[in-house]
Amino acid sequence: MIIESLLNDKLLKSKEKTEFLSKLLLENQLTVNELVRFAGSSKDPVKATCIEALEFATISNPGIATKECFDFVITALTEKAPRVKWESARVIGNIAHLFPKHLEKAIVNLLINTENPGTVVRWSAAIALGQILKLKSSNNAELIPAVEALIEREEKNSIRKIYLDALKKIKK
């Protein structure tokens, strides 16, 4: 399998592997669902690299994401490994607009990650929640007060700013 041989290549650095997987996705040489299925049965470092490739690819082409991919990253938010959590949140931030009727579980898991001791996990959750807020969906009725409470509790100004910027954009 191309994914396995690529990830086992000792000559490639981690970022090169991520970029190569992303390129394969964008050029339709690898399907998102193939990568998701491979990642699902992988150990955390490999899973995180696969999710990071999804994140890179969905930045430039969110439309490649499938419902299977969306469900996978929502579930991956609950994994123990911080990198899996933060990469999953970033994918959700990129593709949430494609699945507006399926955001509830994503929101619940992202809100749990806002309490994580890791700054990058909280920052990534904030990015995704900000993107969801900007969709101005019915979820905002509950999400806005939750985000306002997060602003009060969050110790890092950089994370608070993400929430404040999102709130400003939805009030325009």
C-alpha positions, 0 to 999 in steps of 0.5 A: 500500500502506498500510504504504508510504504511512504510513512515507513520511508526512513529517508523522508522527514515527517513534514515531507511525508505529510506534504506528499500525502496531501499532494496525493489527496489533492491530485486524486491519486489517493482518496480521502476515505482510503487515508481515513481508513488507514489512519483509523487503524494506525498508532497515534504518530502515524494517525496524526501525520495522516490527519495533518495531511488531511488538514493541509489538503482541506485548506486548499480544497475543502471539497475533498472531505467526505462525511466519513472523514468528518466523522473520523476527525470528530471522533479523533478529537477524543483521542489521548494524543494531543497532536491527534486532537489539534490536527483533527480540530484544524480539519474541522475548522476547514470543512465544518461549512460542508456539514452544517447539519452535523456539527453537534458532536463536533462542538461537544468534542471541541468544547471538551478540548478547550479545557485541555492543558495543552495550549496548541490543543486549546488554540486549535479548538478555538480556531474550529469553534470560531469557524463554526460560529461564523456559519451563523447556524442554529448552534450559535444559540448555545455556542455563543454563551459557551464561547463568552464563558471561555473568553473569561476563563482562557489564560492565553490572550492569543486564544481569547483573541480567536474567540473575540474575532469570531464573535465580532465577525458574526455580529456584523 
